[in-house]
Amino acid sequence: MYTKEELEIVDYIENENPKSVPDVKSKMQQIKSAVTNKYTKRKAINVKVLESDLEKLKARALEEGMPYQTLLNSVLHKYITGQLIDKGRIA
């Protein structure tokens, strides 16, 4: 599934006459750096959760073979990007 912005880019490329960018290598590096800085930066937060939920999270992370913080980050990311799929699993 594509975002609106991605579809606009594809439409532009397919239906317009894009021009070359002067010094494209430098511009590409600049864009890559901006994206890397925005999407790889981590921000520490404090969240209070039920102790029982934390224990279940840690157990699930152990089953998955990863640290519980990584699992929590993955679940949060999937939720906010609409990728979290409920399989009807009841804990």
RANOR-V899585 format. One record per residue. N is the residue number from 1. PHI is phi in whole degrees, 0 to 359 (999 if undefined). OMEGA is omega as a letter, one per 30 degrees, with the letter a starting at -180 (NA if undefined). BURIAL is 1 if it has 9 or more other ideal C-beta (glycine too) atoms within 8 Angstrom, else 0. Layout:
[[N PHI OMEGA BURIAL] [N PHI OMEGA BURIAL]]
This chain:
[[1 999 a 0] [2 261 l 0] [3 281 l 0] [4 301 a 0] [5 297 l 0] [6 296 l 0] [7 295 l 1] [8 295 l 0] [9 295 l 0] [10 300 l 1] [11 300 l 0] [12 299 a 1] [13 296 a 0] [14 281 a 0] [15 244 l 0] [16 248 l 0] [17 240 a 0] [18 298 l 0] [19 256 l 0] [20 292 l 0] [21 263 l 0] [22 298 l 0] [23 53 a 0] [24 299 a 0] [25 297 l 0] [26 295 l 0] [27 296 l 1] [28 299 l 0] [29 296 l 0] [30 297 l 0] [31 293 l 0] [32 301 l 0] [33 296 l 0] [34 297 a 0] [35 294 l 0] [36 300 a 0] [37 296 a 0] [38 284 a 0] [39 258 l 0] [40 245 l 0] [41 291 l 0] [42 248 l 0] [43 235 l 0] [44 285 l 0] [45 227 l 0] [46 245 a 0] [47 226 l 0] [48 266 l 0] [49 231 l 0] [50 298 l 0] [51 302 a 0] [52 295 l 0] [53 294 l 0] [54 297 l 1] [55 296 l 0] [56 295 l 1] [57 298 l 1] [58 297 l 1] [59 296 l 0] [60 296 l 1] [61 297 l 1] [62 298 l 0] [63 299 a 0] [64 278 l 0] [65 76 a 0] [66 216 l 0] [67 296 a 0] [68 295 l 1] [69 295 l 0] [70 294 l 1] [71 297 l 1] [72 299 l 1] [73 298 l 0] [74 295 l 0] [75 297 l 1] [76 299 l 0] [77 298 l 1] [78 296 l 1] [79 296 a 1] [80 287 l 0] [81 261 l 0] [82 75 a 0] [83 262 a 0] [84 286 a 0] [85 250 l 0] [86 273 a 0] [87 269 a 0] [88 75 a 0] [89 282 l 0] [90 253 a 0] [91 283 NA 0]]
